[in-house]
């Protein structure tokens, strides 16, 4: 007679009893650093150079990961640099695979980017990193539109690559036009794979613009590059000035609803708070702030040892307990006022006087 299956939660509770005062996770991490329920982790399996300044990181996520991200979404990755965890978000460049064991992100080292340069040039296979689950609305619809237009610049190709790889894997490539701007041919990430995809799929057309010699994309040229662009849903990803120009062009044409954007920096574009006095209860410090100053910035101004990580609302390292008062999310405008509610200090501002537990 087969023995009944014991739920994993009961095993963990029993393990906790036997291992107190340590948690079973403390012992499991000794066996495998990815075996922990306290935080999402991943291990770098390999680093694949793409260009002189870009590389693809193949990651093996640990417990708690779901391989059901949508093509085009991004993940948070945290890694210790000089003794402190640094967090950033990067698009997943690999297609979703429910039976998979790895995901890939593609990173370009930026001159001012401490973490990006470390990920591209200083990360060794076997390194354990922290992860945040996939997020983002810049995704491939299911089913995809019959006709699509992608406008990308530089590393903006990464989320689009996940979409193209997904369509290729499904063998369902619709009528797709991709315009890809890059300073030089050598700096075009995935250039060889894109050439292979273009040869394989009759419906895929790629326009390449080398900005060092050809100049920036003139949006008036869209009528030549893609004469029916007004009839296509458009996904645009790249540098801020490029996206600003594309946004203005589509708004002028009355086609803003057809445009999907992905920016690589946090935009606190929501309505600010009203400002007020923020009190940090444990430290006994307080500070007067306006409605555009985040709670994290306010605490730092007051000399409070505020926890933080990404400063982008991704990693939740900055989360504190709201004792009383109200704060507003500067991204969405949502407000939080429940006593003992957990709030992210890096993306919230005071709406009147409030108190936090630190």
GIQUI-V469839 format. One record per run of one state. SS is the DSSP state (alpha for helix, beta for strand, coil for the rest). FROM is the first residue (numbers start at 1). TO is the last residue. If there is no record, write none. Layout:
BEGIN
SS	FROM	TO
SS	FROM	TO
END
This chain:
BEGIN
coil	1	7
alpha	8	19
coil	20	23
alpha	24	31
coil	32	40
beta	41	51
coil	52	53
beta	54	61
coil	62	73
beta	74	81
coil	82	83
beta	84	92
coil	93	102
beta	103	108
coil	109	113
alpha	114	121
coil	122	127
beta	128	135
coil	136	146
beta	147	153
alpha	154	170
coil	171	174
beta	175	182
coil	183	184
alpha	185	187
coil	188	190
alpha	191	200
coil	201	203
beta	204	210
alpha	211	214
coil	215	218
alpha	219	225
coil	226	228
alpha	229	231
coil	232	232
beta	233	237
coil	238	239
alpha	240	252
coil	253	255
alpha	256	258
beta	259	262
coil	263	274
beta	275	280
coil	281	284
beta	285	289
coil	290	293
beta	294	294
alpha	295	301
coil	302	318
beta	319	324
coil	325	326
beta	327	329
coil	330	334
beta	335	336
coil	337	340
beta	341	344
alpha	345	347
beta	348	351
coil	352	353
beta	354	356
coil	357	358
END
